[in-house]
Amino acid sequence: MSKTKTLEEIQIELSKFQVDWKISEDNKKISTSLKFSNFRCAFSFMTEIAMCAEKLDHHPEWSNVYNNVEILLTTHDLGGISEKDFKLANFIENAFKAQSKV
């Protein structure tokens, strides 16, 4: 089973991303806000992430208002941030980059 990451490990991992992920005050969650050109693009992106999340058995907390998607990642079973969060964050970043090129 995975273990939770320390603040230092989280900061090192997040430095590898272009998407601006924020660390919660309790260091147990990472979050980001992504903006798309329209609702269709935002919802298409969420659908793609949902398919990946199912495969990873790791699901984001998120919301969508028109062209904005708010995402929060944490590993509930462990009560903090784990490798699972970074795997999903990496997929999210790649999907966002691809969607932004459309």
N, C-alpha and C positions, 0 to 999 in steps of 0.2 A: 504494500500500500504506500501511496505517496505521503510525503510529509509537507507541512506548511513551510513556506519560504520566509527567511528573515528579511527585515527591511533592506539590508544591504543587497541580498540576493534579488529582491524585487527591483530595486533601483538599477542594478546591473542588467537584468533582463529587459526592463522597459527602455533602457538607453539604446537598445537594438532596433526599436520600432520608430517608424515615421509618424504613425498615428499618435496623437497626444493623449496618452493614458495618464490618469491621475490616481494617486494612492489615497485611500480613505484615511481619516485621522487615526483610526484604530489599527491601520496597516493590514486589514483583513479583506479588503476589496480593491479592485481597480475599476475605473470607469472612464468612459469617453463619450463624446457627443459628435455625431457625424452628420454632415449636411449633404443632401443630394439635390439634383436639379429639379426633381418633382416627386410626387407621391409614388408613382409607378416604379421609379428607380429605387426609392427607399424600401418599398415593399418587396420588390424583386430581390434586393440585397438581403432582407430579413429572411426570405424563403430559402435562399442559398445557405445562410448561416444556420437556419433551423435543420436542414438536412445534415450538415456537418455535425451539429450538436447532438443529433440523434445517434450518429455513428460513433461519436466519442463518449456517448452517455454522459454528457456534461452540458447543462443548459444555462443560458444567460438569463439574467433579469434584464428586461428591456422594455422600452416604450417607443411609440412612434406617433408623431404629430406632423401631418403633411409630409414635408421633405426632411424632417429631422428624426434621427434615431439615437436614443440614449441607451447605452449598454453598460451594465455592471456585471463584473465577473468575480466569483468567489467559489471556493470549494466547500459547500455546506457541510459535507460529511466530516471535514477536518476543521472547520471553523476558521478558515483563513485562505490564503492564496497558495496554490500548488502548481505543479508542472502542468496539470490539466488546463489551468487558466491561461497559461502562456501558449499552449498548443492551440487553443481556441482563439486567442488574441492574434496569433500569427495568421490563422486562416482568415479572420476578420480583416486584418490589414491587407492581405493579398486580394480578397474579394472587393474591398473598398477601392484599392488601386485599379483593379480591372473595371469596376463600375464607373470610376471617375474618367476613364479613357473613352467611354461610350459616348 
